[in-house]
Amino acid sequence: MARIVVIGAGMGAMAAAARLAVAGHRVTVYERAATYGGSVGRFSRAGFVFDTGPGLLHLPAVYRDLFVKTGKEPLEACVELRQVDPAARHVFADGTDVLLPDASRGGVVAALDAALGA
């Protein structure tokens, strides 16, 4: 199998590296930051810990698939998932306000169609 270099250790790069390694490739990941995770990280100060990236996991099925196909524990064994409603609120420059009701594709499409016109 091939020797592959992955530049960056954000979520997408790490997912690609894991899939390549499981496929039998020899993978090396290079990251310029002191830690991995890209925008998904933590910052600590004075005993407090802050998430530096998204606190909402969009498309959990994609992550479930990654965990299954890389032979690791199920996603739910590593991360506590809670569905939130609304999942997100977007306010556009023209004042249009869109609440995305849940993480389902159908719910998102319906909310966007209602707010922006089908």
NORGI-V642746 format. One record per pair of residues at least 6 apart in sequence whose ideal C-beta (glycine too) atoms are under 6 Angstrom apart, sorted by the first residue. I is the first residue (numbers start at 1). J is the second residue. D is the distance in Angstrom with one decimal. If there is no record, write none. Layout:
BEGIN
I | J | D
I | J | D
END
This chain:
BEGIN
1 | 24 | 4.3
1 | 25 | 4.7
2 | 25 | 5.2
3 | 26 | 4.7
4 | 20 | 5.5
4 | 25 | 5.1
4 | 27 | 5.1
5 | 28 | 5.3
6 | 13 | 5.1
6 | 17 | 4.6
6 | 29 | 4.7
7 | 30 | 5.6
9 | 29 | 5.3
9 | 31 | 3.6
9 | 36 | 3.6
10 | 38 | 2.5
11 | 38 | 5.8
11 | 40 | 5.8
15 | 66 | 5.2
17 | 27 | 4.8
17 | 29 | 5.1
18 | 70 | 4.4
20 | 27 | 5.0
21 | 27 | 4.7
22 | 70 | 5.1
39 | 53 | 3.9
40 | 53 | 4.0
41 | 52 | 4.4
41 | 53 | 5.9
42 | 49 | 5.5
43 | 50 | 4.8
43 | 52 | 5.3
63 | 75 | 5.2
64 | 75 | 4.8
67 | 74 | 6.0
67 | 75 | 4.6
85 | 102 | 5.2
86 | 99 | 4.3
86 | 100 | 5.8
86 | 101 | 5.6
87 | 100 | 4.7
87 | 102 | 5.7
87 | 103 | 5.4
88 | 100 | 4.6
89 | 99 | 5.3
90 | 98 | 4.7
91 | 97 | 5.2
96 | 115 | 5.8
98 | 111 | 5.8
98 | 115 | 4.2
100 | 108 | 5.1
100 | 111 | 5.4
101 | 107 | 4.4
101 | 111 | 5.7
END
